[in-house]
Amino acid sequence: MSDPDGASGNKLTVARRRDRSGSGPGIVDDLLVTRPIIGSADMPVREAAALMTERGQDHLVIPLTGGTYGLLTDADIRAGVVAVGRDIDTPVGELVAGPVPVVPQGTAAVDALTVLFDRDLTAMPVVDPAGAVVGVVAAVDFIAAPAGPGMSLRAQVSRAGNIGDLTARARRIPYLMADMVRREQPVHEVTAIGALIHDAVVRRALDLVLERHPELDPGALTWLSLGSNARREPVLTSDIDSAVALDDAVPDEQIDSYRIAFGEVNEVLLGAGRRIDENGAIASKPLFARTRSQWRSAAQGWVQAPLENKGMIFTSLLLDSRPIWGVLGADALGGLFAELRNHPGTVGLLLAEALSYKARLRSMRDVLTRRADTFEIKEHALTPLVNIARWAALSVGATELDTRARLRAAAGSTMLSEAQASELVEVFDVLQRVRLTYQVAQFDRGEPVGDTLDMKRLSPLDRSLVAQAVREIAGVQRKMTNMSHYLPVAD
């Protein structure tokens, strides 16, 4: 394609879609179409099934103790009664495993969807500010929401019958994310949907590879997503980073066989258009595929001596980890860093490491190589901000993963005021929007997609916003550096 003005002289813009149907933030309230059916734990299954049939719904809300709720579904009745020949007068409470997460009214649809898939649920109750159930949302309800196209692609990925089907479907991810950008959906929703589909690609790749290795037990591993995908913040340039925790019962001589299979998973992901950094964190490497006891032993060493054996690097990596296969939940590795806050010296060193990545518009290398008109948005802005959020969340004992949630959790703490946290959330949104919009414009033009911005190709407004964002991050870093002198630096 000819470019008479030179590529660096043209503004990079994304064509906005006139038809924005299905766009907009979207909240769970918009997905509630019928009133919920409320049952009780002591009602017989016979009565519950009749009530569900009468109302044409496949779930029943069951109030539990402590203001919590359970859900009885058609699937529960089939598995817990029909399949095992159980008496249909069995109390419903014997089939309901326990409380399910609830979604407050006003929750963004994409946030509710993320919880639904993370917890492998079929539905969740929606509650009002007083905690009363006002409805139930299920996965099918999100098809008409802004996340609908993404959920359709996720379903297609999950049903891929072979590696060829999987790779073809996964290669549509950048097109989907680009379309969401054109529809002007909030960037944190675009990246959250991208992460949900990435997770589905990895799970299906694991399925298909492990089917070829009957000697390996799929139930003996927990696959951890790391980095931006774990934080649900992937853009078009994001790598798929990973680690695996194996059951302690896996014999040492078989661990290498698992790692070989994980290497095959990497090949599938590469073929599917996902980025894999062979020199980074990938589950096929011995350092990133260990038994749970080996991970715990290593973590104890990193906490007690963070300057040895790349302790701070591994700690930061695993603080940004999320299980997507196997043992789900925050305790997938047995509370790997539960004692970290009891080592203030280590926490202080982590803060110093976080602050060592300075936010700046240009580095000395840029000046010496006369690249003053380019800006490394990830290295010089987003990485410093992500590091601040990770450390701030750790300092207050928060378990959130995504950067925006971490900043909000740490707001009002000693090291991060409410105002600073609010400013940094806004800064993160601005930087992610500029970054992803720039990449989509490159993608549309058939150019290599990257994180190096040619500032002349940004609009004057975006140039100003980026400069202001960097100043905000640098200002917070300076304040944190001054306050860090009052923190212990050794245990």
Secondary structure, DSSP 8 states (H G I E B T S, - for coil): ---TT-GGGS-------S--TT-S--BGGGG--S---B--TTSBHHHHHHHHHHHT-SEEEEE-GGG-EEEEEHHHHIIIIITTT--TTSBGGGT--S----EETT-BHHHHHHHHHHTT-SEEEEE-TTS-EEEEEEGGGGGGSTTHHHHHHHHHHHT--SHHHHHHHHTTHHHHHHHHHHTT--HHHHHHHHHHHHHHHHHHHHHHHHHT-TTS-GGGEEEEEEHHHHTT---TT-B-EEEEEE-TTS-HHHHHHHHHHHHHHHHHHHHTT-B--TTS--TTSGGGEEEHHHHHHHHHHHHH-TTSTTHHHHHHHHHTEEEEESS-STTTTSSTTTTGGG-HHHHHHHHHHHHTS---S--HHHHHTT-TTEEEHIIIIIHHHHHHHHHHHHHTT----SHHHHHHHHTTSSSS-HHHHHHHHHHHHHHHHHHHHHHHHHHHHT----SEEEGGGS-HHHHHHHHHHHHHHHHHHHHHHHHHTTS-S--
